[in-house]
Amino acid sequence: MDAPPHSHHFPRRNRIISGLSLGVIVTEAAINSGSLITARLAAEQGREVFAVPGFVKEDTSRGTNALIKDGAALIERAQDVIDAVMPQLEPALRLRLQPSREKRERGDQLGKEEQLVYDALSYDPFTVDDVIVTTGLSVSTVMASLLSLELRQRVRQLPGQRYLLT
């Protein structure tokens, strides 16, 4: 307990942590990082391994992208993890995490213009002008649809009036 942190202790500590967990999420990892050691240990212990994809030219993304190539679950949002571990959870906890069918159906209904705008976007940022050109909708319609989608937490606005899916 009172031992100071030493790098050679991390693999043993992380083996215990991964063994106590339902899964491991790796958000950034260089090719020879400790995160990949933990992910390997989790896989050996039968735990879920999740990875957030990263930009292919970044050294800190090479490890996560390699995990995905090797079979780790690609995650883009928290719901991806919840969906994957849901069957392993106690029934009472599952009910609290799973939205009601009525709420899902009501929340998933988009208007015609909103759906066009939503379909024009991706997980890469798009400017408002890009969306207008792609959809052929007016500026006011695109802006109103983006605001509605943002309020529903379907899109996120970045600086410079750029938008991406959440």
C-alpha positions in Angstrom: 0.0 0.0 0.0 2.7 2.5 0.9 5.0 1.6 -1.9 6.0 4.5 -4.2 5.0 4.4 -7.8 7.5 2.5 -9.9 6.9 1.7 -13.6 7.7 -2.0 -13.1 4.6 -2.2 -10.7 2.2 -0.9 -13.4 1.7 -4.2 -15.3 0.9 -6.1 -12.1 -1.4 -3.4 -10.9 -3.2 -3.1 -14.2 -3.6 -6.9 -14.4 -5.6 -6.7 -11.2 -7.6 -3.7 -12.3 -8.5 -5.3 -15.7 -9.5 -8.5 -13.9 -11.9 -6.6 -11.7 -13.5 -4.7 -14.6 -16.1 -5.7 -17.2 -13.9 -4.2 -19.8 -11.0 -1.8 -20.7 -11.3 1.3 -22.8 -8.2 2.5 -24.5 -8.5 6.1 -25.8 -4.9 6.8 -26.8 -1.9 4.5 -27.0 1.4 4.5 -28.7 2.5 1.1 -30.1 4.6 0.1 -27.1 2.5 1.7 -24.4 1.3 0.3 -21.0 -2.2 0.8 -22.2 -1.7 -1.9 -24.8 -0.3 -4.2 -22.1 -3.4 -3.7 -20.0 -5.6 -4.3 -23.0 -3.8 -7.6 -23.8 -4.2 -8.7 -20.1 -7.9 -7.8 -20.2 -8.4 -9.9 -23.4 -6.5 -12.8 -21.8 -8.8 -12.6 -18.8 -11.9 -12.7 -21.0 -12.8 -9.0 -20.5 -14.1 -6.7 -23.2 -11.5 -4.5 -24.9 -12.7 -1.2 -26.4 -10.7 1.3 -28.4 -11.4 4.8 -29.6 -10.1 5.3 -33.1 -7.7 8.1 -33.7 -6.1 10.0 -36.5 -3.9 7.6 -38.5 -0.9 9.9 -38.6 -0.7 10.4 -34.8 1.7 8.2 -32.8 -0.8 8.2 -29.9 -3.4 6.7 -32.2 -1.4 3.8 -33.6 -2.0 1.6 -30.6 -5.8 2.1 -30.5 -6.1 1.7 -34.2 -4.0 -1.6 -34.0 -6.3 -2.8 -31.2 -9.3 -2.2 -33.5 -7.6 -4.1 -36.3 -7.0 -7.0 -33.9 -10.6 -7.2 -32.9 -11.2 -4.7 -30.1 -14.6 -3.1 -30.2 -14.6 0.3 -31.9 -16.4 2.9 -29.7 -17.5 6.4 -30.6 -19.7 7.2 -27.6 -20.6 5.9 -24.2 -23.7 4.1 -25.5 -21.5 1.7 -27.5 -19.9 0.5 -24.2 -23.2 0.3 -22.4 -24.7 -1.8 -25.2 -21.7 -4.2 -25.1 -21.7 -4.8 -21.4 -25.5 -4.6 -20.8 -26.0 -8.4 -20.9 -23.4 -8.8 -18.1 -25.2 -6.4 -15.7 -27.7 -7.2 -13.0 -31.3 -6.9 -14.2 -32.0 -3.9 -11.9 -29.1 -2.0 -13.3 -30.0 -2.8 -16.8 -33.4 -1.3 -16.4 -31.9 2.0 -15.2 -29.4 2.2 -18.0 -31.7 1.2 -20.8 -34.1 4.0 -22.0 -37.7 3.1 -22.3 -39.0 2.1 -25.7 -41.4 5.1 -25.7 -38.5 7.5 -25.0 -36.3 6.0 -27.7 -39.0 6.1 -30.3 -40.0 9.7 -29.4 -36.3 10.8 -29.3 -35.4 9.2 -32.6 -38.1 10.9 -34.7 -36.5 13.6 -36.9 -38.3 15.9 -39.3 -37.6 15.7 -43.0 -35.1 18.6 -43.0 -33.5 17.5 -39.8 -32.9 14.0 -41.2 -31.3 15.4 -44.4 -29.0 17.6 -42.3 -28.2 14.6 -39.9 -27.4 12.4 -42.9 -25.1 15.0 -44.4 -23.0 15.1 -41.3 -20.3 12.6 -40.1 -17.8 12.2 -37.3 -15.5 14.6 -39.1 -16.4 18.3 -38.7 -18.4 19.9 -41.4 -19.0 23.7 -41.8 -22.5 25.0 -42.2 -21.7 25.9 -45.8 -20.8 22.2 -46.4 -24.1 21.1 -45.0 -26.0 23.7 -47.2 -24.2 22.5 -50.3 -24.8 18.8 -49.5 -28.4 19.1 -48.6 -29.5 21.9 -50.9 -31.5 23.4 -48.1 -31.7 27.1 -47.2 -29.4 28.7 -44.6 -32.2 29.2 -42.2 -33.5 25.6 -42.5 -30.0 24.2 -42.0 -29.3 26.4 -39.0 -32.7 25.6 -37.4 -32.1 21.9 -38.0 -28.6 22.0 -36.6 -29.9 23.8 -33.5 -32.6 21.2 -33.0 -30.1 18.3 -33.5 -27.7 20.0 -31.0 -30.5 20.3 -28.4 -31.3 16.6 -28.9 -27.6 15.9 -28.4 -27.3 14.3 -31.8 -24.7 16.8 -33.1 -22.0 18.9 -31.4 -20.9 22.4 -32.5 -17.2 23.1 -32.7 -15.6 26.5 -33.0 -16.0 28.1 -36.4 -19.6 26.9 -36.8 -18.4 23.4 -37.6 -20.6 20.4 -36.6 -20.1 16.7 -36.2 -22.2 13.8 -35.0 -22.1 12.8 -31.4 
